[in-house]
């Protein structure tokens, strides 16, 4: 039970750390995107959806409970950071996205998503 309460405290801290004087939402946003690219986010969210529905096909889990917990906490922290950046009118254009670890993967993923969108847009007409 101790691990459970530790995870709950970690999750709860993401909601309260925004009030710290040294809180830096840009750092949390960059940290998140350095740790998780779009493809990995999709994989984690898909895994969460499977878990939510009770894993009806009894597929083997791709991530451990600790990995899922870390992702959920990081996702919440990133979401709160975007909210705080918006609320405080912080200019996100100051982020040098090209320096992000996963930037190449993200750029490739966005380009592929764009091509898929254009394909379906053309075929719907």
N, C-alpha and C positions, 0 to 999 in steps of 0.2 A: 504494500500500500504506500510505502514511503516514496517510491518512484512516481506513482500517480500524483501525489500531492506536490512533488517537485515540478512535474510537468504543468500542473495547474498554476502554480506560482509563476513559472516562467511565462506562461500564456498571459496571466494577469498583469505581469510587469510590462508587457508590451502596451497595455492600455494606460499605464501610469507614467512610463518613462517620458512621455511627450511633455510632461510638466517640468522636467528637469531643466535648469538654466543652460546646461551645456548640450541640450538635445539638438542633434543635427539630422534633420530628415533626409538631406541629400546623401549623407554617408550611409544611412540605412537602405535607401533606394539602390545606390551603387553596390552595396554589399549583397543585396538580394540578387541583382542581375549578374553579379560575378559568380554567385553560387548556383543559380538556376537559369538556364536559357528557356526559350519558349517551348521547345520540344520536351524538355524535362518537366516543365510546369504542366504541360498537357498530360504527360504520363502519370504524374502524381494526382492530378485532378481526376483523371479517369479511374485510377485506383481507389480514390475516395468515393467516387460514384458507385463503383462495384461493391465496395464495403457497405455503403448506404443501403443498397438494394439487397444486402445479405449474401452476396456472391452466389447468385442462383446457378451458375454454371460450374461452381466449385473449382475455379481456376486458382492456380498457385499464386500467392501474393508476390508481387515484384519487389516490394519494399518492406523493411522491418517496421515494427511499431515505433521504434526510436527514430527511424528515418522519416516516417509519416509525421510524427510529432514535431520534429525539427522543421520540416517543411511548412506545416500549418502555422507554427510560431513565426517563422521567417515571413510567410505570406501575410500574416496579420500585421507584423511589424512594418512591412513594406507598404501595405494598404494604409495604415495609420500615418506613415511618412508622407505618402502622396496627399492625404487629406490635410495634414498639418502644413505641407508646402503650399497647398492651395489656400488654406485659411490665412496663412501669413504672407501671401503673395510673393513667395520665393520664386525667383526666376530659374526654372529647371533647364533653360537653355545653356546655363553655365556648366552643365555636366558634359564632360567630354566622353561621349558614348563610344568613341573609337578605342578608348583605353580599356573598355570592359573586357574581361577574360573571354566571355562567350559571344563577343560582338560578331565574329565571323559566322558562327552558327546561327545567330539571330538574324543576321542579314540574309543568309541563305534561306532560312525558314520564312522570312517575310516575303522574299522574292517568289518562293514556291507558292505561298498562300495567295499572292497577287495573281500568279498565273492560273491557279485553280479558280479563283473568283472570276477572272476574265473569261475563262472557258465556260463556266456555267452561266455567266451573264450573256455571252454570245449565243449559247444554245437555247436560252430561254426566249430569244427573239425570233 
